[in-house]
Amino acid sequence: MSDDILDRLVARITLNRNGDPATSYVARMTAKGRAKIAQKLGEEAVETVIAAMGDDRGELIGEASDLVFHLALLLADAGLSFDDIRTELARREGISGLAEKASRKAG
């Protein structure tokens, strides 16, 4: 098994997706569908912003962890992983953020 916590998280989510929704949060969210998972991700993003504005380090860590968990769940539901994100970030490496954003508008 990987030493990377994000890889282990994705592996656990993948394993639990088809579990019993009565006993698995991942299975329950998966059964509700991608829109519900995305909605929950949005809620966690807002809670992360609120925690950041409150300047409470522990709260921010907790909310950011919830955010990453729900992002991993959404990615798994879409058949994606953090490897896909790593690949895209590597592609963008060394490109100005402004230039990268402009290239998306041009395409």
Secondary structure, DSSP 8 states (H G I E B T S, - for coil): --S-HHHHHHHHHHHHTTS-TTT-HHHHHHHH-HHHHHHHHHHHHHHHHHHHHTT-HHHHHHHHHHHHHHHHHHHHHTT--HHHHHHHHHHHTTS-HHHHHHHHHH-
